[in-house]
Amino acid sequence: MNEEEAIAVINGYKKGKTATEDVAEACYTLKKKYKSCKEAKNKNNVDKSAKFICSWSRIYHLPEDIKWYVSQGIISPTKAHNISRINDIEEQRELAWVTIDNKFTTNQIVEAIKDRNDNKRSIQEVLYHKFGIRDEDHLIGILLDHHTYKELRRESAMRKIKSEEICQKIIRQWLNIVKMKNTLDLIEITQQLDQILSRMKEINEL
């Protein structure tokens, strides 16, 4: 993206309508050319603040998976900007997922990062000691229709397996297949899924 295109993206920014990747790249394009965000604003016909440019240019460096949640409005740009202050990608992810699952406020994110830096602790340690969040407390909203929910509860009880353990096993199988996406096409992935489902059916009939 060149400078002219970057200015156009920034000036045309509309919350929820401009792609996260575009505005982040636009702000980063300007920031890397000038000594400061203030200079980037003052030397261009930009109708956004220097703070806006700085915040979004930091978001540019976040991994794509976190940026996707920003683009969906699930993580706000302000929260993403603060998360980007951590220089470890895996810890960025850890804090991002906790922000989603536990509805962390911007202030809580700032507190967590400050505690991490001041006490030289990992973000996982901070989340546990400061907020009481353990690794096993991570949540994901799995919406099931009523019939599937009842069947899952019944079958898991009959087989003496916790329903969440069943969900975890199925999700792990799916993740293993997805990780093979670079060598498998969609048809092969579907065949893999069919084989898993068939095997699960055989097990259930034992």
C-alpha positions in Angstrom: 0.0 0.0 0.0 1.5 3.4 -1.0 1.1 6.6 1.0 -1.7 8.0 -1.1 -3.7 4.8 -0.7 -3.0 4.8 3.0 -4.4 8.3 3.5 -7.5 7.4 1.5 -8.1 4.4 3.7 -7.6 6.3 7.0 -9.8 9.2 5.9 -12.5 6.8 4.7 -12.4 4.7 7.9 -15.8 3.9 9.3 -16.2 1.8 12.4 -17.4 -1.7 11.5 -17.2 -1.1 7.8 -13.5 -0.7 7.0 -11.5 -3.9 7.0 -9.3 -4.2 10.0 -6.3 -5.3 7.9 -6.7 -2.3 5.6 -6.8 0.4 8.2 -4.0 -1.3 10.2 -1.8 -1.5 7.1 -2.6 2.1 6.2 -1.6 3.4 9.6 1.6 1.3 9.6 2.5 2.6 6.2 2.4 6.2 7.4 4.1 5.5 10.7 7.1 3.7 9.3 7.8 6.6 6.9 7.8 9.3 9.6 9.6 9.7 12.9 6.4 9.8 14.9 2.6 9.4 14.5 2.2 13.1 15.1 4.5 13.9 12.2 2.7 11.4 10.0 -0.6 13.2 10.7 0.8 16.8 10.4 2.5 16.2 7.1 -0.5 14.5 5.5 -4.1 15.4 4.9 -5.3 13.0 7.6 -8.5 13.7 9.5 -7.7 11.1 12.2 -5.6 11.8 15.3 -2.0 10.8 15.8 -3.2 8.4 18.6 -5.4 6.7 16.0 -2.5 6.2 13.7 -0.3 4.8 16.5 -3.0 2.5 17.8 -3.9 0.9 14.5 -0.2 0.6 13.4 0.4 -1.5 16.4 -2.6 -3.7 15.5 -0.9 -4.3 12.2 1.8 -6.5 14.0 -0.8 -8.7 15.7 -1.2 -12.3 14.4 -3.9 -12.8 11.8 -6.1 -14.8 14.1 -6.4 -12.0 16.6 -6.9 -9.4 13.8 -9.8 -11.5 12.6 -11.6 -11.1 16.0 -11.0 -7.3 15.7 -12.5 -7.3 12.2 -15.6 -9.1 13.6 -16.0 -6.5 16.4 -15.4 -9.2 19.0 -12.2 -7.5 20.3 -12.3 -3.7 20.1 -9.4 -1.8 18.4 -8.5 -0.2 21.8 -8.2 -3.6 23.5 -6.3 -5.0 20.5 -3.9 -2.0 20.7 -3.2 -2.8 24.4 -2.8 -6.5 23.7 -0.2 -5.7 21.1 2.0 -4.1 23.8 3.0 -7.7 24.8 6.0 -8.7 22.6 5.3 -12.5 22.8 2.8 -13.8 20.2 1.6 -16.7 22.3 1.0 -14.5 25.3 -0.9 -12.0 23.0 -3.2 -14.9 22.0 -3.6 -16.0 25.6 -4.7 -12.6 26.7 -6.9 -12.1 23.6 -8.8 -15.4 24.2 -9.3 -14.5 27.9 -10.5 -11.1 26.8 -13.2 -12.8 24.6 -14.1 -15.6 27.1 -14.2 -13.5 30.2 -15.3 -10.2 28.7 -12.2 -8.4 29.9 -12.4 -4.6 29.9 -9.6 -2.4 28.6 -8.7 -1.5 32.2 -8.3 -5.2 33.0 -6.1 -5.8 30.0 -3.9 -2.8 31.0 -3.8 -4.1 34.6 -2.7 -7.6 33.4 0.0 -6.3 31.2 1.3 -3.9 34.0 1.4 -6.8 36.5 3.2 -9.0 33.9 5.9 -6.3 33.3 6.3 -5.1 36.9 6.6 -8.5 38.4 8.2 -10.3 35.5 5.6 -13.0 35.4 4.0 -14.8 32.4 0.6 -13.7 31.4 -0.8 -17.1 32.5 0.6 -16.5 36.0 -0.9 -13.0 36.1 -4.3 -14.3 34.9 -4.3 -16.9 37.7 -2.9 -14.9 40.6 -4.5 -11.6 39.8 -7.8 -12.7 38.3 -8.2 -16.3 39.4 -8.4 -17.6 35.9 -6.9 -21.1 35.4 -5.9 -22.8 32.2 -8.9 -25.0 32.4 -11.3 -22.1 32.9 -11.1 -21.1 29.2 -14.5 -21.1 27.7 -15.9 -21.4 24.3 -19.6 -20.9 23.5 -20.8 -24.1 21.8 -24.4 -23.7 20.8 -26.3 -27.0 20.4 -29.9 -27.5 19.3 -32.1 -28.9 22.0 -32.2 -32.4 20.5 -28.5 -32.7 20.1 -27.9 -31.3 23.7 -30.2 -34.0 25.2 -28.7 -36.8 23.2 -25.1 -35.7 24.2 -26.1 -35.5 27.8 -27.8 -38.9 27.7 -25.0 -40.7 25.8 -22.2 -39.3 27.9 -24.0 -40.3 31.1 -24.7 -43.8 29.7 -21.0 -44.2 28.8 -19.7 -42.5 31.9 -17.8 -39.9 30.0 -18.2 -36.2 30.7 -19.9 -34.4 27.8 -17.1 -31.8 27.7 -14.5 -34.5 27.3 -16.4 -35.8 24.2 -16.4 -32.3 22.8 -12.7 -31.9 23.4 -11.9 -35.2 21.7 -13.9 -34.3 18.6 -12.4 -30.8 18.4 -8.9 -32.2 18.7 -9.7 -34.6 15.8 -10.9 -31.6 13.8 -7.8 -29.5 14.6 -5.6 -32.4 13.5 -7.3 -32.5 10.1 -7.2 -28.7 9.7 -3.5 -28.7 10.4 -3.1 -31.0 7.4 -4.8 -28.5 5.1 -1.6 -27.6 3.3 -1.4 -31.2 1.9 -5.0 -32.2 1.7 -7.7 -30.7 -0.4 -11.3 -30.3 0.7 -12.4 -33.7 -0.6 -9.7 -35.5 1.3 -10.5 -33.6 4.5 -14.2 -34.5 4.1 -13.2 -38.2 3.7 -11.1 -38.0 6.8 -14.1 -36.6 8.7 -16.3 -39.4 7.3 -13.9 -42.0 8.6 -13.9 -40.4 12.0 -17.6 -40.4 12.2 -17.9 -44.0 11.0 -15.4 -45.0 13.6 -17.3 -43.2 16.3 -20.5 -44.9 15.2 -18.8 -48.3 15.4 -17.6 -47.5 18.9 -21.0 -46.4 20.0 -22.5 -49.7 18.8 -20.1 -51.8 20.9 
